[in-house]
Amino acid sequence: MATPLDAITSIHKAFRRDIAEIDDAAYKAAAGDGDLSVVVDRLRFFSEILRWHAKGEEETVFSTMDRVAPLVARPYFLDHRQLDMMTEGLAQVSATSDPLITARATASLNTHLRIHLDKEDVHLYPILRERTLADEQASIVGTMAGEVPPERQPELIRWWFPLVGLDDREVTISVWKALMPEQVFARLKPLIRDTIGQDWAELTRRIPGLA
């Protein structure tokens, strides 16, 4: 059964896959077999979503960890500052239009982010699950979701859902359906359906009341 924090580990999977694909595209562009402008556009949007996510974690997850498991969150906070420097550097990379510089930057970001997310999934979030109640976890996820401007939610959905598999789509939709006001979820439901196409029928079978 899906728990609120499962939606966070789902978006972690989307981050991993997207930055891996961006890094691969940057490598191909550096090798003369790709379009660098596509890489730059993807990096720009990826960095924006990552900033929303990191800000939400720092304001909710890390602050909660400081209470229930002192000192645990500090290394992850420092990871975020390193990621900030990397994503800020990406703006300069974009301005150079140099495929080799871009490929080096995406390779570095890919490696650092993957290690960071892996540590969160196997260390930080299991502790958070163990030491907080379901209501507090729901509040954390709701606050993190609030970092996304409402007018940008369609973009987030169109980015997130193609990057994860059916099980993660089920988890995320189940969490959103349980936590969001009914009218808010009703507004997002057609966007999700249009984004995932034929998988929608299977999800209506798996998730009670989704149809």
C-alpha positions as CSV (number, residue, x, y, z in Angstrom):
1,M,0.0,0.0,0.0
2,A,1.4,3.4,-1.0
3,T,2.5,5.8,1.7
4,P,3.0,9.5,1.3
5,L,6.8,9.3,1.2
6,D,6.6,6.9,-1.7
7,A,5.8,9.8,-4.0
8,I,9.1,11.4,-3.1
9,T,11.1,8.3,-4.0
10,S,9.1,8.1,-7.2
11,I,10.2,11.5,-8.3
12,H,13.8,10.5,-7.4
13,K,13.5,7.9,-10.0
14,A,12.3,10.5,-12.5
15,F,15.3,12.7,-11.7
16,R,17.8,9.8,-12.1
17,R,16.4,8.8,-15.5
18,D,16.1,12.3,-16.9
19,I,19.6,13.4,-15.9
20,A,21.0,10.1,-17.3
21,E,19.2,10.8,-20.6
22,I,20.4,14.4,-20.6
23,D,24.0,13.3,-19.9
24,D,23.8,10.8,-22.8
25,A,22.5,13.4,-25.1
26,A,25.2,15.8,-24.1
27,Y,27.9,13.2,-24.7
28,K,26.5,12.5,-28.2
29,A,26.4,16.3,-28.9
30,A,30.1,16.5,-27.9
31,A,30.9,13.6,-30.2
32,G,29.2,15.5,-33.0
33,D,26.1,13.3,-33.1
34,G,23.4,15.3,-31.5
35,D,21.7,18.7,-31.0
36,L,23.1,20.7,-28.1
37,S,20.2,23.1,-28.0
38,V,17.9,20.2,-27.0
39,V,20.3,19.3,-24.2
40,V,20.3,22.9,-23.0
41,D,16.5,23.2,-23.0
42,R,16.2,19.9,-21.0
43,L,18.8,21.0,-18.5
44,R,17.1,24.3,-17.9
45,F,13.7,22.7,-17.0
46,F,15.4,19.8,-15.1
47,S,17.3,22.4,-12.9
48,E,14.1,24.2,-12.2
49,I,12.3,21.1,-11.0
50,L,15.3,20.1,-8.9
51,R,15.3,23.5,-7.2
52,W,11.6,23.1,-6.3
53,H,12.3,19.7,-4.9
54,A,15.4,20.6,-2.9
55,K,13.7,23.6,-1.4
56,G,10.8,21.5,-0.2
57,E,13.1,18.9,1.3
58,E,15.1,21.5,3.2
59,E,12.0,23.1,4.6
60,T,10.2,19.9,5.6
61,V,12.2,16.7,5.4
62,F,15.5,18.1,6.7
63,S,13.9,20.1,9.5
64,T,11.9,17.1,10.6
65,M,15.0,14.9,10.6
66,D,16.8,17.5,12.8
67,R,14.1,16.8,15.4
68,V,13.8,13.0,15.1
69,A,17.4,12.1,14.2
70,P,19.8,15.0,14.9
71,L,22.8,15.3,12.6
72,V,21.5,13.0,10.0
73,A,20.3,15.7,7.6
74,R,23.4,17.8,7.6
75,P,25.4,15.9,5.0
76,Y,22.4,15.9,2.7
77,F,22.0,19.7,3.1
78,L,25.6,20.1,2.1
79,D,24.9,17.9,-1.0
80,H,22.2,20.4,-1.9
81,R,24.6,23.3,-1.7
82,Q,26.9,21.4,-4.1
83,L,24.0,20.7,-6.4
84,D,23.1,24.4,-6.3
85,M,26.6,25.3,-7.5
86,M,26.3,22.7,-10.3
87,T,22.9,23.9,-11.5
88,E,24.0,27.6,-11.3
89,G,27.0,26.6,-13.4
90,L,24.8,25.0,-16.0
91,A,23.4,28.5,-16.8
92,Q,27.0,29.5,-17.7
93,V,27.5,26.3,-19.6
94,S,24.3,27.0,-21.6
95,A,25.7,30.5,-22.5
96,T,29.0,29.0,-23.9
97,S,27.2,26.6,-26.4
98,D,30.3,24.4,-26.1
99,P,29.4,20.7,-26.4
100,L,32.5,19.5,-24.5
101,I,32.0,21.8,-21.6
102,T,28.3,20.9,-21.4
103,A,29.1,17.1,-21.5
104,R,31.6,17.5,-18.7
105,A,29.0,19.4,-16.6
106,T,26.2,16.9,-17.2
107,A,28.5,14.0,-16.4
108,S,29.4,15.6,-13.1
109,L,25.8,16.4,-12.2
110,N,24.6,13.0,-13.2
111,T,27.1,11.3,-10.9
112,H,26.7,13.6,-7.9
113,L,22.9,13.6,-8.1
114,R,22.6,9.8,-8.5
115,I,24.8,9.2,-5.4
116,H,22.8,11.8,-3.4
117,L,19.4,10.3,-4.3
118,D,20.6,6.8,-3.6
119,K,21.7,7.8,-0.1
120,E,18.5,9.5,0.6
121,D,16.4,6.5,-0.5
122,V,18.4,3.9,1.5
123,H,19.2,6.0,4.6
124,L,17.4,9.3,5.1
125,Y,13.9,8.3,4.1
126,P,13.8,4.9,5.9
127,I,14.7,6.8,9.1
128,L,12.0,9.3,8.4
129,R,9.4,6.6,7.8
130,E,10.4,4.8,11.0
131,R,10.3,7.9,13.3
132,T,7.3,9.9,12.0
133,L,3.6,9.2,11.9
134,A,1.6,8.9,8.7
135,D,-0.1,12.3,9.3
136,E,3.3,14.0,9.6
137,Q,4.5,12.3,6.5
138,A,1.4,13.4,4.6
139,S,2.0,17.0,5.8
140,I,5.6,16.8,4.6
141,V,4.6,15.7,1.1
142,G,1.8,18.3,0.9
143,T,4.2,21.1,1.8
144,M,6.8,19.9,-0.8
145,A,4.1,19.7,-3.5
146,G,3.2,23.3,-2.6
147,E,6.7,24.4,-3.9
148,V,5.4,23.9,-7.4
149,P,3.6,26.9,-8.7
150,P,0.0,25.8,-9.6
151,E,0.3,27.1,-13.2
152,R,3.4,24.8,-13.6
153,Q,1.8,21.6,-12.5
154,P,0.9,20.5,-16.0
155,E,4.6,20.8,-17.0
156,L,5.6,18.8,-14.0
157,I,3.1,16.0,-14.8
158,R,4.2,15.9,-18.5
159,W,7.8,15.6,-17.3
160,W,7.4,13.2,-14.4
161,F,5.0,10.5,-15.6
162,P,6.8,9.5,-18.8
163,L,10.0,9.0,-16.8
164,V,8.6,6.3,-14.4
165,G,7.0,3.0,-14.8
166,L,3.5,1.8,-14.1
167,D,4.0,0.9,-10.5
168,D,5.5,4.4,-9.7
169,R,2.6,6.0,-11.5
170,E,0.2,4.1,-9.4
171,V,2.0,5.1,-6.2
172,T,2.1,8.8,-7.1
173,I,-1.5,9.0,-8.2
174,S,-2.7,7.1,-5.1
175,V,-0.8,9.5,-2.9
176,W,-2.1,12.6,-4.7
177,K,-5.6,11.3,-4.7
178,A,-5.5,10.7,-1.0
179,L,-3.8,14.0,0.0
180,M,-5.2,16.6,-2.5
181,P,-8.5,18.3,-2.1
182,E,-11.0,16.6,-4.4
183,Q,-11.4,19.6,-6.8
184,V,-7.6,19.9,-7.2
185,F,-7.1,16.3,-8.0
186,A,-10.1,16.4,-10.4
187,R,-8.3,19.2,-12.3
188,L,-5.1,17.2,-12.6
189,K,-6.7,13.9,-13.5
190,P,-7.3,14.7,-17.2
191,L,-3.7,15.9,-17.5
192,I,-2.4,12.6,-16.1
193,R,-4.7,10.6,-18.3
194,D,-3.6,12.4,-21.4
195,T,0.1,12.1,-20.5
196,I,0.2,8.3,-19.8
197,G,-2.2,7.3,-22.6
198,Q,-3.1,3.6,-22.6
199,D,-1.7,2.9,-19.2
200,W,-4.7,4.9,-17.7
201,A,-7.0,2.0,-18.1
202,E,-4.8,-0.3,-16.0
203,L,-4.4,2.4,-13.3
204,T,-8.2,2.8,-13.1
205,R,-8.3,-1.0,-12.4
206,R,-5.6,-0.7,-9.7
207,I,-6.7,2.5,-7.9
208,P,-10.2,2.5,-6.5
209,G,-12.3,5.5,-7.5
210,L,-9.9,6.8,-10.1
211,A,-12.1,6.2,-13.1
